[in-house]
Amino acid sequence: MNTSPTPPARRRWLTRLLALGAASTAVASTTSAMAAPATAAPLKPPLPGDDAPHKIVYQLNRAEPEYQEAIFNSISAMLKKYVDDVAITVVVWGPGIHLLAKKPQRPVPELHQQRVKSMAQAYGVQFIACGNTMHSVGWTAEDMLEIAQVEEVGAAAVMELQERGYAYLAW
């Protein structure tokens, strides 16, 4: 079986690469006086990957390394199976929020944070941090990894993604 991307998938892949480059340029030119607010607008505008034929949103709400590893392995399997024909978002809340923090208050394997960054940068996997959970531990957007998108309510982000056709997977 040939697992190479189809021509439309290649176009989406190139589009993502160009979008990542443009986003990197825009971020680099932004001054600290223009920092983003602690909570982003609700998920209303189209997201990268919304046009993908396969869309999935994972819930990550636990701190145990084995639990997180299982989710990472599932994401990797989805990327392998669907190549560039899948949009993947991970909504993180509760004890899992430490995975997306620059200075976690719980032990987080360095390898896990490296995998999160790699998945986001190389494959366009989106990681959404729950603003309510962040507030409960006294964090703002500045306390989170650069790849984390902050939404006021993580559960609302999951609901809005489902409304856009994302399949919901909770462990």
URMO-V786486 format. One record per residue. SS is DSSP state (H for helix, E for strand, L for the rest). PHI is phi in whole degrees, -180 to 180 (none if undefined). D_FIRST is the distance of its C-alpha to the first C-alpha in Angstrom with 2 decimals. Layout:
ss: <SS & SS>
phi: <PHI & PHI>
d_first: <D_FIRST & D_FIRST>
//
This chain:
ss: <L & L & L & L & L & L & H & H & H & H & H & H & H & H & H & H & H & H & H & H & H & H & H & H & H & H & H & H & H & L & L & H & H & H & L & L & L & L & L & L & L & L & L & L & L & L & L & L & L & L & L & L & L & E & E & E & E & E & E & E & L & L & L & L & H & H & H & H & H & H & H & H & H & H & H & H & H & H & H & H & H & H & L & L & L & E & E & E & E & E & E & E & L & H & H & H & H & H & H & H & E & L & L & L & L & L & L & L & L & H & H & H & H & H & H & H & H & H & H & H & H & H & H & L & L & E & E & E & E & E & H & H & H & H & H & H & L & L & L & L & H & H & H & E & L & L & L & E & E & E & E & L & L & H & H & H & H & H & H & H & H & H & H & L & L & L & E & E & E & E & L>
phi: <none & -83 & -107 & -72 & -65 & -74 & -52 & -62 & -66 & -62 & -63 & -63 & -62 & -64 & -61 & -63 & -60 & -64 & -65 & -62 & -64 & -65 & -64 & -63 & -64 & -63 & -65 & -64 & -90 & -81 & -88 & -67 & -68 & -107 & -61 & -70 & -67 & -62 & -124 & -88 & -64 & -57 & -72 & -92 & -67 & -58 & -97 & -57 & 94 & -59 & -90 & -67 & -69 & -124 & -139 & -142 & -121 & -99 & -98 & -127 & -133 & -131 & -97 & -63 & -56 & -66 & -63 & -64 & -61 & -63 & -67 & -60 & -65 & -66 & -61 & -60 & -65 & -63 & -64 & -67 & -69 & -104 & 50 & -109 & -101 & -142 & -107 & -125 & -127 & -120 & -100 & -116 & -149 & 58 & -59 & -69 & -58 & -63 & -60 & -98 & -89 & -65 & -128 & -60 & -93 & -124 & -63 & -131 & -58 & -56 & -60 & -66 & -66 & -64 & -65 & -59 & -61 & -63 & -62 & -69 & -77 & -88 & -123 & 74 & -67 & -94 & -119 & -110 & -98 & -76 & -63 & -62 & -65 & -59 & -60 & -66 & -105 & 80 & -104 & -120 & -59 & -67 & -85 & -101 & -58 & -60 & -80 & -80 & -98 & -100 & -119 & -57 & -130 & -60 & -63 & -66 & -62 & -62 & -62 & -65 & -66 & -62 & -63 & -90 & 99 & -78 & -77 & -101 & -125 & -112 & -94>
d_first: <0.00 & 3.80 & 6.27 & 9.25 & 11.92 & 12.90 & 16.40 & 18.22 & 16.62 & 17.77 & 21.14 & 21.43 & 20.64 & 23.35 & 25.63 & 25.37 & 26.18 & 29.13 & 30.27 & 30.22 & 32.25 & 34.66 & 35.05 & 35.78 & 38.37 & 39.95 & 40.22 & 41.71 & 44.34 & 45.38 & 48.65 & 49.44 & 51.93 & 49.06 & 47.21 & 45.16 & 46.90 & 46.12 & 44.26 & 42.01 & 42.18 & 40.24 & 36.61 & 37.66 & 36.26 & 32.57 & 30.55 & 27.84 & 24.62 & 26.53 & 24.59 & 21.18 & 19.47 & 19.29 & 22.48 & 23.73 & 27.05 & 27.74 & 31.27 & 32.39 & 35.97 & 36.59 & 37.54 & 36.28 & 33.90 & 31.77 & 31.39 & 30.43 & 27.97 & 26.20 & 25.91 & 24.67 & 21.96 & 20.91 & 20.95 & 18.82 & 16.19 & 16.37 & 16.11 & 13.03 & 11.28 & 12.81 & 13.43 & 16.41 & 16.31 & 18.49 & 22.22 & 23.57 & 27.28 & 29.14 & 32.71 & 34.91 & 38.32 & 40.74 & 40.58 & 37.10 & 38.75 & 39.77 & 36.20 & 36.73 & 40.30 & 41.50 & 44.02 & 42.81 & 45.62 & 43.48 & 41.59 & 38.12 & 36.01 & 35.74 & 32.09 & 31.47 & 33.19 & 31.24 & 27.92 & 29.29 & 30.32 & 27.06 & 24.98 & 27.48 & 27.80 & 24.32 & 22.26 & 24.97 & 25.28 & 28.75 & 31.26 & 34.26 & 37.42 & 39.82 & 43.17 & 45.09 & 43.85 & 44.58 & 48.05 & 48.72 & 48.29 & 50.11 & 47.25 & 46.69 & 43.77 & 45.14 & 44.51 & 40.77 & 38.02 & 37.59 & 34.09 & 35.51 & 36.37 & 39.37 & 39.80 & 43.09 & 41.67 & 38.27 & 38.18 & 38.96 & 36.05 & 33.71 & 35.40 & 35.14 & 31.44 & 30.97 & 33.07 & 30.61 & 27.72 & 26.54 & 25.60 & 28.02 & 27.13 & 30.12 & 30.16>
//
